[in-house]
Amino acid sequence: MAPLNKALAESCDFIDEVIVDSGESIWDFASRLRALNIDASITLFSNTRISFAQFLARIPKRIAPATKIAQIFYTHRVKQRRSEVKMAEFEYNLELTKTLFSNINFGYEKPLLAFEDAKEIYNVFCINNDIEKKVIAFHVGFGGSSDANWNLDEYEELIHTVLTENKYQVVLTFGPDEKELYEEMQTRFMYYNVVFYFSQESIRYFAKLISNFNLFVSTSTGTYHIASLVGTPTMTFFADTLFASSKRWKSIGDEKIQSNFMIPSEKIAKEELFKEIKKILFSF
């Protein structure tokens, strides 16, 4: 697991231990794994380093999708043909567990992650930012994993739709590597009652904070998945292709509170969708 996600994973009560690949030599990494006496492993995203380390660690049962040359180091290779997008990525991941437990029940409580002190975190945030209304948040950044998004002018128009209604407090969120975007949006909304949150705290703090928001609006990227993980209603934008669609990248959260929209490439269709989304925001 990547170090960034460690604290978030440790917050899940169904996870007992988190092991981070710290980038040491593959032999040292394999030694760490071997010392844990692991009986079986399921690899969701495989590469040569991860597969070979498990092989060196002598994990008896090693399960992974049957893709890439790395599959030669696994004992069980599952053919999935994910490019056909017959289910979402997380559902393909869950399917891998059937190799170990053929009768496994894929039902789970939602939201998957809850924090006892989330309300306290949110209350302090509201006091510090003079927030007295329910919150609609916009994360306007493109993100490294998204394939389509509105441009900043279009986001500005969507945000003005919510501001005009004057029912909700608008919060704009930004990741630690989005300082220029943060400053740009501050300039655009200099004279409006908008709260700007530039994330400098941990990913756990961010998850606790947005778990109290009434709606989280963004493209399909990591922030969307965190919002859904903690049970926040989402409005999310995807590219209008099967590879980048909500069918493939819908979140693991409750589908009833996910509003997913594919942004078409054709200008006229895009304009019509934009009008529809504005109406939804105006009546939210």
C-alpha positions in Angstrom: 0.0 0.0 0.0 1.2 3.5 -0.8 2.2 5.6 2.3 -0.4 8.3 1.6 -3.2 5.8 2.1 -1.9 4.1 5.2 -3.6 6.2 7.9 -6.9 5.9 6.0 -6.7 2.2 5.7 -5.8 1.9 9.4 -9.0 3.7 10.2 -11.1 0.9 8.8 -12.1 -1.5 11.6 -12.1 -4.5 9.2 -8.4 -4.0 8.5 -6.1 -5.5 11.1 -2.7 -4.4 9.8 -1.2 -2.2 7.1 2.1 -3.0 5.4 3.7 -0.2 3.3 6.2 -0.8 0.5 8.8 1.7 1.6 10.9 1.3 -1.5 13.7 -0.7 0.0 15.4 -3.5 -2.0 13.1 -6.2 -3.2 15.0 -8.7 -1.0 14.4 -6.6 2.2 10.8 -6.1 1.2 10.4 -9.9 0.7 12.0 -10.6 4.0 9.5 -8.3 5.8 6.6 -10.2 4.1 8.1 -13.6 4.9 8.4 -12.7 8.6 4.7 -12.2 8.7 4.0 -15.9 7.8 1.2 -15.0 5.4 -1.0 -17.9 4.3 -2.5 -16.3 1.2 -2.4 -13.0 -0.7 -4.7 -11.3 -3.1 -3.1 -8.7 -5.3 -5.5 -6.2 -6.8 -3.0 -4.2 -8.9 0.0 -6.2 -9.9 3.5 -5.3 -11.1 6.7 -7.2 -11.3 8.1 -5.9 -8.0 5.0 -6.8 -6.0 4.6 -10.2 -7.6 8.3 -11.2 -7.3 8.5 -10.1 -3.6 5.5 -12.3 -2.8 7.2 -15.2 -4.6 10.5 -14.6 -2.7 8.5 -14.4 0.6 7.1 -17.9 -0.2 3.5 -17.1 0.4 1.8 -20.5 -0.3 -1.2 -19.1 -2.2 -0.8 -16.0 -4.3 -3.8 -14.7 -6.2 -3.9 -12.0 -8.9 -5.6 -11.1 -12.2 -4.1 -12.9 -15.2 -2.5 -9.9 -16.8 1.1 -8.7 -17.5 4.2 -10.7 -17.3 4.1 -10.5 -13.5 1.4 -13.2 -13.4 4.1 -15.9 -13.7 4.9 -15.4 -10.0 1.4 -16.2 -8.8 0.0 -19.6 -7.9 -3.6 -18.6 -8.9 -4.2 -16.4 -12.0 -7.8 -15.2 -12.5 -8.9 -14.3 -16.0 -11.2 -11.3 -15.8 -11.0 -9.3 -19.1 -11.6 -6.0 -17.3 -11.5 -4.1 -20.6 -15.0 -5.4 -21.2 -16.2 -3.4 -18.1 -18.9 -5.9 -17.1 -18.6 -4.6 -13.6 -16.8 -1.8 -11.7 -13.1 -2.0 -10.8 -13.9 -2.6 -7.1 -16.3 -5.3 -8.0 -13.6 -7.1 -10.1 -11.3 -6.8 -7.0 -14.0 -8.4 -4.8 -14.4 -11.2 -7.4 -10.8 -12.2 -6.8 -11.7 -13.3 -3.2 -13.8 -16.1 -4.6 -10.6 -18.0 -5.3 -10.2 -18.3 -1.5 -13.9 -18.2 -0.4 -16.3 -19.5 -3.1 -19.4 -18.6 -1.1 -18.3 -15.2 0.1 -21.0 -12.7 0.7 -20.2 -9.3 -0.9 -22.7 -7.4 1.2 -21.1 -4.8 3.5 -22.3 -1.9 5.7 -22.3 1.6 4.2 -20.6 3.9 4.7 -17.5 1.7 5.0 -15.6 4.3 7.1 -16.9 6.4 10.0 -15.1 8.4 12.6 -16.2 9.1 16.2 -14.7 12.6 16.2 -15.8 13.6 12.7 -18.6 15.9 13.9 -16.2 17.6 16.3 -13.7 18.3 13.5 -16.6 19.7 11.4 -17.9 21.9 14.1 -14.5 23.5 14.6 -14.2 24.0 10.9 -17.6 25.7 10.8 -16.6 28.0 13.7 -13.3 29.0 12.1 -15.0 29.8 8.8 -18.3 31.3 10.1 -20.4 28.5 8.5 -24.0 28.4 9.6 -25.6 26.6 6.6 -25.3 23.1 5.3 -22.4 22.7 2.9 -22.1 21.9 -0.8 -18.4 21.4 -1.7 -16.7 21.7 -5.1 -13.4 20.1 -5.8 -12.5 21.7 -9.2 -9.1 20.1 -9.7 -8.7 17.6 -12.5 -6.8 15.0 -10.6 -4.4 12.4 -12.0 -7.0 9.7 -12.5 -9.8 11.6 -14.2 -10.4 11.7 -17.9 -13.0 14.5 -18.2 -14.0 17.6 -16.3 -15.6 21.0 -16.7 -13.2 23.9 -17.2 -12.9 26.6 -14.5 -15.3 29.0 -16.3 -17.9 26.3 -16.3 -17.3 25.4 -12.6 -17.6 29.1 -11.8 -21.0 29.1 -13.4 -22.1 26.0 -11.5 -20.9 27.5 -8.2 -22.7 30.8 -8.9 -25.9 28.7 -9.4 -25.6 27.5 -5.8 -24.6 30.9 -4.5 -27.7 32.5 -6.1 -30.0 30.1 -4.3 -28.4 31.1 -1.0 -29.5 27.9 0.8 -26.0 26.4 1.2 -22.5 27.4 2.2 -20.2 26.8 -0.7 -16.8 25.2 0.2 -14.0 24.8 -2.4 -11.5 22.1 -1.6 -7.9 21.8 -2.9 -5.2 19.2 -2.5 -1.7 20.1 -1.2 -0.3 20.2 -4.8 -3.1 22.6 -6.1 -1.8 25.9 -4.7 -2.1 27.7 -8.1 -5.6 26.5 -8.6 -6.5 27.5 -5.0 -5.2 31.1 -5.7 -7.0 31.2 -9.0 -10.3 30.4 -7.5 -9.8 32.8 -4.7 -9.4 35.6 -7.3 -12.6 34.5 -9.1 -14.7 34.5 -5.9 -13.0 37.3 -4.0 -16.3 39.1 -3.3 -18.5 36.1 -2.6 -19.2 34.1 0.5 -17.1 31.1 -0.4 -14.9 29.1 1.9 -11.6 27.9 0.5 -10.0 24.8 2.1 -6.4 24.2 1.0 -5.6 20.8 2.4 -2.4 20.7 4.6 -3.7 18.2 7.1 -3.8 14.5 6.8 -6.0 12.5 4.5 -7.8 11.3 7.6 -8.7 14.8 8.6 -10.0 15.5 5.1 -12.1 12.3 5.2 -13.6 13.4 8.6 -14.3 16.9 7.4 -16.1 16.0 4.1 -18.1 13.2 5.8 -20.3 16.1 7.2 -20.9 17.8 3.8 -24.3 17.6 2.2 -22.9 17.2 -1.3 -19.4 16.8 -2.9 -19.1 17.9 -6.5 -16.0 16.8 -8.5 -14.6 14.9 -11.4 -13.9 11.2 -11.0 -10.7 11.2 -8.9 -9.5 10.2 -5.4 -11.4 12.9 -3.5 -14.7 11.5 -5.0 -13.9 8.0 -3.8 -13.0 9.3 -0.3 -16.3 11.2 -0.1 -18.3 8.1 -1.1 -16.3 6.0 1.3 -17.4 8.1 4.3 -21.1 8.3 3.1 -21.2 11.8 1.6 -23.6 12.3 -1.4 -21.7 12.9 -4.6 -22.1 14.5 -7.9 -19.4 13.3 -10.2 -18.3 13.8 -13.8 -16.8 11.1 -16.0 -15.6 10.9 -19.6 -18.2 9.6 -22.1 -16.3 6.4 -22.9 -16.7 2.9 -21.5 -13.1 2.9 -20.3 -13.6 6.0 -18.2 -17.3 5.7 -17.4 -19.1 5.5 -14.1 -19.9 1.9 -15.0 -16.2 1.2 -14.5 -15.2 3.8 -11.9 -18.3 4.1 -9.7 -17.4 4.2 -6.0 -17.7 1.6 -3.3 -20.3 3.7 -1.4 -24.1 3.7 -1.5 -25.2 4.0 -5.2 -28.4 5.7 -4.1 -26.5 8.9 -3.2 -24.2 8.9 -6.2 -25.2 11.2 -9.1 -22.9 10.3 -12.0 -22.7 12.2 -15.3 -20.7 11.5 -18.4 -19.4 14.6 -20.1 -19.9 14.2 -23.9 -17.2 15.4 -26.3 -19.8 17.0 -28.7 -20.3 20.7 -27.9 -24.1 20.7 -28.2 -24.6 17.6 -26.0 -22.2 19.0 -23.5 -24.1 22.3 -23.3 -27.4 20.4 -22.8 -25.9 18.3 -20.0 -24.5 21.5 -18.4 -27.9 23.0 -18.3 -29.4 19.9 -16.7 -26.7 19.9 -14.0 -27.4 23.6 -13.3 -31.1 22.8 -12.8 -30.2 20.0 -10.4 -27.9 22.3 -8.3 -30.5 25.1 -8.3 -33.1 22.8 -6.9 -30.9 20.9 -4.5 
